[in-house]
Amino acid sequence: MFRLFACLPALLLALFPPGAIAQHQALAVAITDSAPPFAYRDENGKLKGFNVDLVHALCQRLQRECRLEVLRFPEVIPAVNAGRFDLGVANTLRTPEREKLVRFTRVIWRSTSSLIGLRELGGAQRTTLLAREQTCAISGSRQLGWLGENAARAPIPAASNGELLAQLTREQCALALLPTQQALSFLQGKDGQRFGYIGAPLDDNGLGGDVHIALRPGNDNLKDEVDAALESLIRDGTHERLSRRHFPYSIL
């Protein structure tokens, strides 16, 4: 009996080598729920959106169970950096500051930023509007930083996309700066009928670019696996089919 127990670790190692054990461990995924049509709650409280669909497809392709936990946008990168989560899916642009904290996958979609406001503001020059109107953006975002540098009045931070749009509809701010795609469902809905895009989209100074999934540092094997799975989802058309559920155009 003693010999059986003594041999048990070696037997388990032979049956389940470290790579195989790691492969079947569940992945902890941090995700937001306040950025429709990327991630939001439906009327029954179910988490939906393109990011949600992509995570499920990715985990299925990896043959891994994934546990999703909702965080606020500013919490995602620090939580992944601290090792609480393997992946962070929060419409994150790759910046030098963020690269010090997390790794990034290949591109999952391409972003620009847009000002949205009341339709009657559409005829004014952007510089004129930024000089006179109150602006708002999501806390911790590059959009908030850009407004801080380019608007005459200090922008009002919002904790989430939903709070940002509520500030706009309550006229706490006249202009909101956010990713162009994230404004789409609002502008198409009942509450957004009075509003529209103000000027052309912005894609310089960190306001546009490639969006990635953030990964826990120090796990190169996971990055390689996730990148390969994303490549296969793009190559076989799954990524495009998922995006067309939520957008009338290609986002990659």
N, C-alpha and C positions, 0 to 999 in steps of 0.2 A: 504493500500500500504506500509506504514511504517513497519507493522508487517511482510509483505512478505520479505522485504529487511533485516529485523532484523533476520529472520529465515534462510536466504539464506546460510550463512556460515555453519550452522549445516546441512542443506539439502545437500550441496556439500560434506561435510565430510561423510555423510551417504552413498551417492552414490559413492564417490571416496575416500575411506580411504587412509591414508598416504602411506601404503605399496603398494596399487594398483597404486597410482599416481607415486611413485618412480619406480615401475616396468616398467612403460611405458615410462619413460624418456629415451631419446637417450643417448647412451654411447659414450663418446669422446675417441677415440683410436689413440694413437701416434704409427706410424709405419715407418720403413725405406724403401727406394726404391733402395738401392745400394748393395744388398747382394743376387744375384741370386744363386741358384734357390729358395731362401726363399722369396725374395721381390725385384721386379725390374719392369722397364717399358718396354713394348713391342714396336714394331716398330711404333705403333699408339699412344704411350704414355699412354696406359692403364696399371694400376697397377696389377701385377700378381705375382704368386709364392705360395709356400706352406703356408707361414705365412698369406698371403691374403686369401687363401682358408679356412684356419683354423678359422680366425676371422669371416668370413661370416657364416661358419657352426656353430660357437659358438654363434653368435648373433641370428641366426635362432633358435637354440635350447633354448636360453634364451627368445625368443620371444621379443627381444628388437631391436630397430633401432640402428645402429652404424654409427658414423661419423668418417671416417678415415682421418687423417692429417699426411702428410709425414714430418719427422724431420730427421736431421743427428743423427747418433748413439750416439755421446756424449751428445746430447740434450735431449734424451728420459727420462732417469732417473730423471734429475732435473725437467723436465716439469711435470712428474707424481707426484713427491714429492711436487711440488708447488700447486697441485690441478688443473692444467690446463687440465689434462686428467685423465680419470678413469682407462685406461689400457695402458700399453706400451708393444709393441711387437717388439723386436729388438734383438732376439737371445741372451738373457741376462742370464749369469751364476749367480747363487746365491753366493754372497760373504758376509763376515761380514760387509764390508764397505757399500755395497748396502742395506743390511738389516736394516741399520740405517735410510735409506731414504725412502724405499718403502716396501710394502708387496709382497709376491710372491705366485703364484698359484702352483698347483701340477705340476709335470714334464710334458713338452710337447714334448721334444725329448732329446736325450743324445749326448753330444758333445765330440770330441777330437780336438786337434790342430795339424797342419802339416806345416812343411817347404816346400815350393815349389820353384823350381829354374830350371835353364837349365839342361837338361837331363845329360849332360856330368859331372855335379857335383855329380851325384848320387853315384859314387864310393868312394867318400871321406868320412871320419869320420865326424860326426856332429860337434864334438868339434873343429876339424881342420877348418871346414868351418866358424864356429862362430868366430874363432880367426882371420880370414883373410878377410872375405867377408863383404860387406855392407849389412845390413838387413833393412827391413821396416815392419811396422804393422799399424793397424788402431789406430788413436789417441783415447786415453781414454780406450783402451782395455787392458785386462790382458796380451794379447800377447805382446803388446808394453812394458809393465812393465817387463815381463820375459826376453825379449831381452835386456832391459836396464841392467839387472842383470847378463846376461850370455854371451852376445856378447862383443867382444873387442872394437868394434866401436859403438858409439851411434846410435841407430836405427832411421830411418827417419819416422816421423809420416805421415799418410795419413788421409784425412778427411772422406773417404768412401772406401768401398770395391772396387768400380770402379777405384778410384784414386790410390789405392794400387796396383792393377793389372796393371794399366797404368805405374806406376813407375817401375814395374818389367819388362814389355815388352820394355820400353825405356832404360832398363839397368841402371837406377838410383840406383837400389839396385840389388844384385845378388840373394838374398833370401827374401821371404816374409813369414811371419808366420801368419796364419789365421785359422779359424775353418775348419776342414777337408772337411765337406760337402759343405762349401761355395766355395771351390776351384774346386769342381767337374765340374760344367758347363763350367768354364774357360778352364780347361784341356781337356775337350771334344770338345771344339770349335776350330775354325781356328786359333785364336790368341794364343791358348795355346799349339799348337802342339810341339813347341820346349821345353816345360817345363814338369816337372813331380814332383811327391812327392819325397822329399829327406829324406830318413830314415823312421823309424816307427813313427806312430802318437804319440803325447804326451798327457798324461791325468793327470799328477800330477801338483802340485804347481799352481792350479787354471786354467790350460790349458785345462782341460776337466771336464766333469761332467754333471749335470742335467741343462737343459735350461728351463726357466720359463717365464710366462707373469708377468710383474710388475703391481701392483695395487696401486691406490691412498691410502695413509695411512688413518686409521680411519674409514674404511668402511668394517667391518667384514661381514655384510650381503652380500655385493657384492662378497667378496672372497668365501663365502660358496656357493653362486649361481653359480659362474664361475667354481669352482672346481667340483661341481656336474655335470654341463653341460659337462665339459671336460671328466669326468669319463664316462659319457654316450656315448660320441663320440668315446672313446677308446673301450668301452665294446661292442658296436654294429658294430665295424669295420670301422666306418666312418673315423677315424683318419688314419688308415692304407691305406684305399683307396685313401685318399687325398695325403698321402706321396708318394705313388707309382706313382702318376702323375709326380713327380719331381725327384725321386730317384730310383735306381735299387735295393735297399735294404731297410730293415726296419730301421727307425731312432729312434725307441723307445724301 
